[in-house]
Amino acid sequence: MRIRAKAPLRISFAGGGTDVPPYPETYGGCVLNATIDCYAWGSLRPRLDRRIGIESADLNLHMEFPLTEELQMDGSLDLAKVAIKRLAAVDSEGFDVFLQSDAPPGSGLGSSSALVVALVGLVRDFRSLTLGSYQVAETAYLIERHDLQINGGLQDQYAASFGGFNYMEFQEDCVIVNPLRVNRGTINELEHNLLLCYTGKTRRSDHIIDDQTARLISSEPNTVQALSSQKDLAVAMKNALLTNRLSQFGDLLDSAWQAKKNMSDRISNSHINELYDEARKHGALGGKITGAGGGGYMIFYCEFEKKHRVAQRLRALGATPTEFAFEKEGLQTWRTSETAGVELAAAPQ
């Protein structure tokens, strides 16, 4: 018997940064995002020799240790080790875990958090724990931000756990996920007109987030105003999305990018600026970096008849445009065996 899991990656349209402490506690944050058909994957196979094996295809790493050994946080597969420790998975006969993501860390698509969500789902089902979507997301957040002290926000774990189009609100002591009932025709048109583009390099988001946080704590006017604008834009983009005003949605993406760049001077660079300017010249109404900034993926809203020209120009500049579709489901887990077939796990609430 094996337990499988997949958790979707996400695109953040507006509000990113307002989910990063200490902003939610002080001002309250909100984010508009949606999950896409790229995933973090996981598989867990029980074993009976009181040992645990962890393999990461992305990092090309494999390690194995006895359950009696204290887990050492030494920078090697620490996300997996902390999840195993937090969920008391050592109280078992042992297991092997295999992890893989469709996008690397630093992609700006929330891949690291999605991988943790998938891992939490595996261990939850293995241990028969009662964890709904909120609890899975909170557990993944605590593993990354509390246990391992990785700086970042709240949206990625909740997006991967819930899936779909969501308007999320962040307060001092709670997160509220508001699923959006977006018209199927609107989703089809978005998939027609949006272009996802890899800039050519990943980035470490913690340095950018550290800079943004320092500016916020010192009440740097541009940063405070830019974060406030992100909240207003998240609301405006949500309304445009729900009322099928997609040209306005594209224009608002441009506004979100202009505001985002004011949060920290590390968010953009000459290469990103060139990609953005050339995309606009060739038919993109707007666009933005999908994560903290500095690299990873960008998203552009284009007039469909001009989308191929935008893609050609971005490709000529060394970037990699790609098509994608939206994913309405969040974390999914199931069990499989060669003799009994596949058994779907109950969807978390």
Secondary structure in CASP SS format (residue, H / E / C, confidence):
PFRMAT SS
TARGET T0000
AUTHOR 0000-0000-0000
METHOD secondary structure of the structure
MODEL  1
M C 1.00
R E 1.00
I E 1.00
R E 1.00
A E 1.00
K E 1.00
A E 1.00
P E 1.00
L E 1.00
R E 1.00
I E 1.00
S E 1.00
F E 1.00
A E 1.00
G C 1.00
G C 1.00
G C 1.00
T C 1.00
D C 1.00
V C 1.00
P C 1.00
P C 1.00
Y H 1.00
P H 1.00
E H 1.00
T H 1.00
Y C 1.00
G C 1.00
G E 1.00
C E 1.00
V E 1.00
L E 1.00
N E 1.00
A E 1.00
T E 1.00
I E 1.00
D E 1.00
C E 1.00
Y E 1.00
A E 1.00
W E 1.00
G E 1.00
S E 1.00
L E 1.00
R E 1.00
P E 1.00
R C 1.00
L C 1.00
D C 1.00
R C 1.00
R E 1.00
I E 1.00
G E 1.00
I E 1.00
E E 1.00
S E 1.00
A C 1.00
D C 1.00
L C 1.00
N C 1.00
L E 1.00
H E 1.00
M E 1.00
E E 1.00
F E 1.00
P E 1.00
L C 1.00
T C 1.00
E C 1.00
E C 1.00
L C 1.00
Q C 1.00
M C 1.00
D C 1.00
G C 1.00
S C 1.00
L C 1.00
D H 1.00
L H 1.00
A H 1.00
K H 1.00
V H 1.00
A H 1.00
I H 1.00
K H 1.00
R H 1.00
L C 1.00
A C 1.00
A C 1.00
V C 1.00
D C 1.00
S C 1.00
E C 1.00
G E 1.00
F E 1.00
D E 1.00
V E 1.00
F E 1.00
L E 1.00
Q E 1.00
S E 1.00
D C 1.00
A C 1.00
P C 1.00
P C 1.00
G C 1.00
S C 1.00
G C 1.00
L C 1.00
G C 1.00
S H 1.00
S H 1.00
S H 1.00
A H 1.00
L H 1.00
V H 1.00
V H 1.00
A H 1.00
L H 1.00
V H 1.00
G H 1.00
L H 1.00
V H 1.00
R H 1.00
D H 1.00
F H 1.00
R H 1.00
S C 1.00
L C 1.00
T C 1.00
L C 1.00
G C 1.00
S H 1.00
Y H 1.00
Q H 1.00
V H 1.00
A H 1.00
E H 1.00
T H 1.00
A H 1.00
Y H 1.00
L H 1.00
I H 1.00
E H 1.00
R H 1.00
H H 1.00
D H 1.00
L C 1.00
Q C 1.00
I C 1.00
N C 1.00
G C 1.00
G C 1.00
L C 1.00
Q H 1.00
D H 1.00
Q H 1.00
Y H 1.00
A H 1.00
A H 1.00
S H 1.00
F H 1.00
G C 1.00
G C 1.00
F E 1.00
N E 1.00
Y E 1.00
M E 1.00
E E 1.00
F E 1.00
Q C 1.00
E C 1.00
D C 1.00
C C 1.00
V E 1.00
I E 1.00
V E 1.00
N E 1.00
P E 1.00
L C 1.00
R C 1.00
V C 1.00
N C 1.00
R H 1.00
G H 1.00
T H 1.00
I H 1.00
N H 1.00
E H 1.00
L H 1.00
E H 1.00
H H 1.00
N H 1.00
L E 1.00
L E 1.00
L E 1.00
C E 1.00
Y E 1.00
T C 1.00
G C 1.00
K C 1.00
T C 1.00
R C 1.00
R C 1.00
S H 1.00
D H 1.00
H H 1.00
I H 1.00
I H 1.00
D H 1.00
D H 1.00
Q H 1.00
T H 1.00
A H 1.00
R H 1.00
L H 1.00
I H 1.00
S C 1.00
S C 1.00
E C 1.00
P H 1.00
N H 1.00
T H 1.00
V H 1.00
Q H 1.00
A H 1.00
L H 1.00
S H 1.00
S H 1.00
Q H 1.00
K H 1.00
D H 1.00
L H 1.00
A H 1.00
V H 1.00
A H 1.00
M H 1.00
K H 1.00
N H 1.00
A H 1.00
L H 1.00
L H 1.00
T C 1.00
N C 1.00
R C 1.00
L H 1.00
S H 1.00
Q H 1.00
F H 1.00
G H 1.00
D H 1.00
L H 1.00
L H 1.00
D H 1.00
S H 1.00
A H 1.00
W H 1.00
Q H 1.00
A H 1.00
K H 1.00
K H 1.00
N C 1.00
M C 1.00
S C 1.00
D C 1.00
R C 1.00
I C 1.00
S C 1.00
N C 1.00
S H 1.00
H H 1.00
I H 1.00
N H 1.00
E H 1.00
L H 1.00
Y H 1.00
D H 1.00
E H 1.00
A H 1.00
R H 1.00
K H 1.00
H C 1.00
G C 1.00
A E 1.00
L E 1.00
G E 1.00
G E 1.00
K E 1.00
I E 1.00
T C 1.00
G C 1.00
A C 1.00
G C 1.00
G C 1.00
G C 1.00
G C 1.00
Y E 1.00
M E 1.00
I E 1.00
F E 1.00
Y E 1.00
C E 1.00
E C 1.00
F H 1.00
E H 1.00
K H 1.00
K H 1.00
H H 1.00
R H 1.00
V H 1.00
A H 1.00
Q H 1.00
R H 1.00
L H 1.00
R H 1.00
A H 1.00
L C 1.00
G C 1.00
A C 1.00
T E 1.00
P E 1.00
T E 1.00
E C 1.00
F C 1.00
A C 1.00
F E 1.00
E C 1.00
K C 1.00
E C 1.00
G C 1.00
L C 1.00
Q E 1.00
T E 1.00
W E 1.00
R E 1.00
T E 1.00
S E 1.00
E C 1.00
T C 1.00
A C 1.00
G E 1.00
V E 1.00
E E 1.00
L E 1.00
A C 1.00
A C 1.00
A C 1.00
P C 1.00
Q C 1.00
END
